Amino acid sequence: MKRFLPPVGLAFFLLLSACSGAEEPAVAPRPEKASATVEDALAAYDRGLDYLKTRFEGKDFGDPGLTGLATAAFLRRPGGVRPGDRELVKSCLDSLVAHQKPNGGIYDQALMNYVTCAAVMALAEAEGEEYRKTAARAAEFLKTLQKPSGGIGYSDKHPDESDLSNTQFAVESLRKAGVPVSDPVFSKALKFLQSVQNRTESNRTEYSLKDGRIVAVQDDGGAYYKPSESKAGIRKLPDGRIAFRSYGSMTYALLKCYLLAGLPKDDPRVQAAVKWIKDHYTVEENPGFDTRKDPRAGQQGYFYYLYTMAKALDLLGETRIIDADGIARDWRADLRAALLSRQREDGSWKNEHSRWMEADPLIATSYALTALSYCTE
């Protein structure tokens, strides 16, 4: 399995240690609700792949986006692709190559950024010159989707409709396709990334709602969907102002993008995002949503959250996260336990409290397996 690390220093910012000379944090015991050893995870991974094979349509998984997500899960299998899966994987990769348009994009109609990114992430995991060249051409297409704000949206339509979710997929895909961190696409992206972080030192953006209320930037260090919206809604600040809620999947997306764009771990913007992660560390929900009226609100985008969390923390390079209670959490063990306890009898994963297409076990299972691939060391 190929590993991908950006050229950023990974050695000298101890994740959220309060200060030098502090007492050693307690180490959290492994959750007892499910057996979640590495061996258990490997067996669960293969059961998940067996489920994905039931969704294979003889050539691919129905469209290039779904094909990219699922194929990446096969390619990232710890220990390599199973002999019995090699023909399926080759068929899917060849299908992605065949879907490439003259402009370099890999998509059918809508969601050209997301779908192209999913394809690139699979192609970049594969061996073969044809796949590498296809990914490189697709990366050049992704650059054309960058807006004046530095962000990236769903397509080449709308002059500046960017969001952090599309941007994080694009930034990762560009790096996986071999675009160097020195490319201007990343310095431009940093401008957008700052605009969706709740940190007043680097983001002074205020947004006016249709009802005339002004949304201010708070200082918790977390991130939200785009400068004009948080999928987690709005919260009232102690001084009476309102601000967009930071939430987990977008804060991990921000952290991942900052590192991939070349920021070192001691950069104040990175540290602010990591502090939010420490303060809200959990594998039980997508944190940041208001659960007072709907206790299930934090399950929205849950598998997407774990998928992004695993990638971001792997890039950060820390084995343990010191949570808000001062407990040193082995995040890989926590992720294994959470995922294995939610695997269904047929090997799949599905979000029963769905949003963003996670009711489809093909999507949820692809996210879950990719997250699990970072947790078997």
BALO-280992 format. One line per field, with one value per residue (C-alpha): residue number from 0; residue in one letter; x, y, z. Coordinates in steps of 0.25 Angstrom, whole numbers. Layout:
<rs>
num <- c(NUM; ...)
residuo <- c(A; ...)
east <- c(X; ...)
north <- c(Y; ...)
up <- c(Z; ...)
</rs>
This chain:
<rs>
num <- c(0; 1; 2; 3; 4; 5; 6; 7; 8; 9; 10; 11; 12; 13; 14; 15; 16; 17; 18; 19; 20; 21; 22; 23; 24; 25; 26; 27; 28; 29; 30; 31; 32; 33; 34; 35; 36; 37; 38; 39; 40; 41; 42; 43; 44; 45; 46; 47; 48; 49; 50; 51; 52; 53; 54; 55; 56; 57; 58; 59; 60; 61; 62; 63; 64; 65; 66; 67; 68; 69; 70; 71; 72; 73; 74; 75; 76; 77; 78; 79; 80; 81; 82; 83; 84; 85; 86; 87; 88; 89; 90; 91; 92; 93; 94; 95; 96; 97; 98; 99; 100; 101; 102; 103; 104; 105; 106; 107; 108; 109; 110; 111; 112; 113; 114; 115; 116; 117; 118; 119; 120; 121; 122; 123; 124; 125; 126; 127; 128; 129; 130; 131; 132; 133; 134; 135; 136; 137; 138; 139; 140; 141; 142; 143; 144; 145; 146; 147; 148; 149; 150; 151; 152; 153; 154; 155; 156; 157; 158; 159; 160; 161; 162; 163; 164; 165; 166; 167; 168; 169; 170; 171; 172; 173; 174; 175; 176; 177; 178; 179; 180; 181; 182; 183; 184; 185; 186; 187; 188; 189; 190; 191; 192; 193; 194; 195; 196; 197; 198; 199; 200; 201; 202; 203; 204; 205; 206; 207; 208; 209; 210; 211; 212; 213; 214; 215; 216; 217; 218; 219; 220; 221; 222; 223; 224; 225; 226; 227; 228; 229; 230; 231; 232; 233; 234; 235; 236; 237; 238; 239; 240; 241; 242; 243; 244; 245; 246; 247; 248; 249; 250; 251; 252; 253; 254; 255; 256; 257; 258; 259; 260; 261; 262; 263; 264; 265; 266; 267; 268; 269; 270; 271; 272; 273; 274; 275; 276; 277; 278; 279; 280; 281; 282; 283; 284; 285; 286; 287; 288; 289; 290; 291; 292; 293; 294; 295; 296; 297; 298; 299; 300; 301; 302; 303; 304; 305; 306; 307; 308; 309; 310; 311; 312; 313; 314; 315; 316; 317; 318; 319; 320; 321; 322; 323; 324; 325; 326; 327; 328; 329; 330; 331; 332; 333; 334; 335; 336; 337; 338; 339; 340; 341; 342; 343; 344; 345; 346; 347; 348; 349; 350; 351; 352; 353; 354; 355; 356; 357; 358; 359; 360; 361; 362; 363; 364; 365; 366; 367; 368; 369; 370; 371; 372; 373; 374; 375; 376)
residuo <- c(M; K; R; F; L; P; P; V; G; L; A; F; F; L; L; L; S; A; C; S; G; A; E; E; P; A; V; A; P; R; P; E; K; A; S; A; T; V; E; D; A; L; A; A; Y; D; R; G; L; D; Y; L; K; T; R; F; E; G; K; D; F; G; D; P; G; L; T; G; L; A; T; A; A; F; L; R; R; P; G; G; V; R; P; G; D; R; E; L; V; K; S; C; L; D; S; L; V; A; H; Q; K; P; N; G; G; I; Y; D; Q; A; L; M; N; Y; V; T; C; A; A; V; M; A; L; A; E; A; E; G; E; E; Y; R; K; T; A; A; R; A; A; E; F; L; K; T; L; Q; K; P; S; G; G; I; G; Y; S; D; K; H; P; D; E; S; D; L; S; N; T; Q; F; A; V; E; S; L; R; K; A; G; V; P; V; S; D; P; V; F; S; K; A; L; K; F; L; Q; S; V; Q; N; R; T; E; S; N; R; T; E; Y; S; L; K; D; G; R; I; V; A; V; Q; D; D; G; G; A; Y; Y; K; P; S; E; S; K; A; G; I; R; K; L; P; D; G; R; I; A; F; R; S; Y; G; S; M; T; Y; A; L; L; K; C; Y; L; L; A; G; L; P; K; D; D; P; R; V; Q; A; A; V; K; W; I; K; D; H; Y; T; V; E; E; N; P; G; F; D; T; R; K; D; P; R; A; G; Q; Q; G; Y; F; Y; Y; L; Y; T; M; A; K; A; L; D; L; L; G; E; T; R; I; I; D; A; D; G; I; A; R; D; W; R; A; D; L; R; A; A; L; L; S; R; Q; R; E; D; G; S; W; K; N; E; H; S; R; W; M; E; A; D; P; L; I; A; T; S; Y; A; L; T; A; L; S; Y; C; T; E)
east <- c(0; 6; 7; 6; 12; 14; 28; 24; 32; 25; 34; 33; 19; 14; -1; -7; 2; -1; 13; 27; 28; 14; 10; 9; -6; -13; -15; -29; -32; -37; -52; -58; -71; -65; -52; -44; -30; -22; -26; -40; -39; -33; -44; -54; -47; -49; -63; -65; -59; -67; -79; -74; -73; -88; -89; -80; -87; -78; -69; -69; -79; -88; -82; -67; -70; -75; -64; -53; -58; -59; -47; -38; -43; -39; -25; -23; -25; -14; -6; -9; -20; -26; -23; -38; -40; -29; -38; -49; -39; -33; -47; -50; -37; -39; -53; -48; -37; -48; -57; -46; -51; -43; -42; -36; -48; -53; -68; -82; -90; -91; -81; -69; -60; -64; -65; -51; -45; -50; -45; -31; -30; -32; -23; -12; -12; -10; 2; 4; 8; -5; -12; -1; -3; -18; -17; -7; -17; -28; -20; -18; -33; -36; -27; -36; -48; -41; -49; -43; -45; -35; -46; -52; -67; -75; -72; -67; -81; -84; -72; -68; -77; -66; -67; -57; -62; -60; -47; -41; -44; -37; -25; -23; -25; -15; -4; -7; -6; 8; 6; 17; 14; 21; 10; 2; -11; -8; -4; -17; -24; -19; -26; -39; -36; -34; -48; -55; -47; -53; -40; -40; -25; -26; -41; -48; -60; -74; -86; -99; -111; -124; -131; -120; -113; -98; -90; -77; -64; -62; -49; -50; -41; -50; -56; -69; -74; -72; -71; -86; -91; -88; -96; -96; -104; -102; -99; -100; -88; -87; -87; -100; -94; -96; -85; -85; -83; -70; -72; -63; -63; -59; -49; -42; -43; -37; -25; -23; -22; -13; -3; -4; -3; 11; 8; 17; 10; 15; 7; -3; -14; -11; -10; -23; -30; -23; -28; -42; -40; -34; -46; -56; -49; -59; -61; -76; -82; -78; -76; -81; -95; -106; -112; -121; -134; -129; -120; -117; -111; -97; -99; -100; -88; -82; -74; -69; -65; -57; -51; -46; -42; -33; -26; -24; -18; -9; -3; -2; 7; 3; 0; -8; -18; -19; -34; -41; -40; -25; -26; -16; -25; -20; -28; -25; -31; -43; -46; -45; -54; -64; -64; -64; -76; -84; -81; -94; -95; -93; -80; -85; -87; -99; -103; -117; -118; -113; -110; -100; -103; -98; -111; -105; -96; -87; -83; -83; -75; -65; -63; -62; -51; -43; -43; -40; -28; -21; -23; -16; -2)
north <- c(0; 13; 24; 39; 49; 64; 71; 78; 76; 65; 64; 76; 81; 71; 71; 80; 78; 89; 93; 88; 81; 77; 64; 52; 50; 38; 28; 24; 9; 3; 3; -10; -10; -17; -25; -16; -22; -20; -34; -31; -19; -27; -37; -26; -20; -32; -34; -19; -22; -34; -26; -16; -27; -29; -15; -17; -16; -24; -12; -2; 3; 10; 24; 29; 36; 23; 15; 24; 23; 8; 5; 13; 4; -8; -2; 3; -11; -14; -25; -21; -25; -39; -48; -50; -35; -31; -33; -24; -14; -13; -12; -1; 7; 5; 10; 23; 25; 23; 33; 44; 56; 64; 75; 65; 64; 50; 51; 49; 62; 68; 69; 70; 73; 63; 52; 55; 56; 42; 36; 43; 37; 23; 25; 31; 18; 9; 4; 7; 19; 20; 22; 32; 40; 40; 46; 56; 61; 61; 70; 80; 80; 82; 94; 101; 100; 109; 121; 136; 133; 122; 111; 101; 97; 87; 91; 102; 108; 120; 130; 128; 118; 110; 101; 94; 80; 82; 89; 78; 67; 76; 79; 65; 60; 70; 66; 51; 53; 59; 74; 80; 89; 100; 101; 114; 106; 104; 118; 122; 112; 117; 130; 122; 113; 124; 130; 118; 117; 123; 130; 145; 147; 142; 143; 156; 152; 156; 151; 158; 148; 151; 156; 166; 159; 160; 147; 149; 141; 134; 129; 114; 111; 101; 102; 103; 99; 113; 127; 129; 116; 105; 92; 92; 105; 117; 119; 131; 137; 141; 156; 154; 153; 141; 132; 120; 107; 100; 85; 73; 68; 82; 85; 72; 76; 89; 83; 73; 84; 93; 82; 78; 93; 93; 100; 94; 88; 100; 110; 118; 114; 99; 100; 107; 95; 85; 91; 91; 76; 74; 81; 73; 59; 48; 36; 35; 46; 58; 68; 83; 81; 85; 73; 79; 78; 66; 57; 50; 63; 59; 46; 55; 52; 42; 33; 45; 50; 38; 37; 52; 50; 38; 45; 58; 51; 42; 54; 61; 49; 48; 34; 40; 52; 58; 61; 72; 63; 61; 47; 42; 36; 25; 30; 18; 9; 18; 18; 3; 1; 11; 5; -9; -7; -1; -11; -19; -34; -33; -26; -12; 1; 10; 23; 21; 36; 40; 53; 54; 41; 32; 24; 17; 6; 7; 21; 19; 6; 12; 24; 14; 5; 16; 21; 7; 6; 17; 9; -5; -1)
up <- c(0; -4; 6; 4; 12; 9; 10; 23; 36; 44; 57; 65; 69; 80; 78; 88; 99; 108; 112; 115; 128; 129; 135; 126; 121; 125; 114; 110; 111; 98; 97; 102; 93; 82; 79; 70; 69; 56; 53; 55; 46; 35; 35; 35; 23; 15; 19; 14; 1; -1; 1; -10; -20; -19; -24; -36; -49; -58; -62; -51; -40; -49; -50; -49; -35; -29; -36; -31; -17; -17; -25; -15; -4; -12; -15; 0; 6; 16; 10; -4; -14; -12; -24; -26; -27; -37; -50; -43; -40; -54; -60; -51; -54; -68; -67; -61; -72; -82; -75; -77; -85; -95; -84; -74; -65; -61; -59; -66; -64; -50; -39; -48; -37; -27; -37; -44; -30; -26; -39; -37; -23; -28; -40; -32; -23; -35; -42; -57; -66; -72; -59; -55; -67; -66; -52; -56; -67; -58; -48; -59; -61; -46; -46; -56; -46; -35; -33; -30; -15; -16; -13; -22; -24; -31; -45; -55; -53; -44; -43; -28; -22; -14; -2; 8; 4; -11; -8; 2; -9; -19; -11; -7; -21; -27; -17; -20; -35; -32; -33; -24; -12; -19; -29; -28; -27; -12; -8; -15; -7; 6; 4; 3; 15; 24; 20; 26; 39; 52; 55; 56; 54; 40; 36; 38; 28; 33; 25; 24; 25; 17; 30; 32; 43; 43; 45; 52; 53; 66; 71; 74; 62; 56; 41; 34; 20; 13; 16; 15; 22; 32; 30; 46; 46; 55; 69; 78; 85; 99; 95; 87; 73; 64; 57; 48; 56; 54; 52; 52; 37; 32; 43; 39; 25; 28; 36; 24; 14; 22; 23; 9; 5; 12; 25; 36; 49; 57; 49; 57; 47; 48; 64; 65; 57; 65; 78; 73; 70; 84; 90; 82; 80; 78; 69; 73; 64; 55; 66; 66; 62; 71; 77; 87; 78; 70; 78; 64; 58; 60; 52; 39; 30; 40; 31; 23; 36; 40; 26; 27; 41; 38; 26; 34; 47; 38; 32; 45; 49; 64; 70; 81; 83; 96; 98; 106; 118; 117; 113; 102; 92; 82; 70; 62; 72; 75; 60; 59; 70; 65; 51; 55; 64; 53; 42; 37; 36; 21; 23; 19; 26; 25; 32; 37; 40; 26; 20; 8; 2; 13; 13; 1; 7; -5; -2; 14; 12; 3; 13; 25; 18; 14; 28; 33; 24; 33; 45; 43; 47)
</rs>
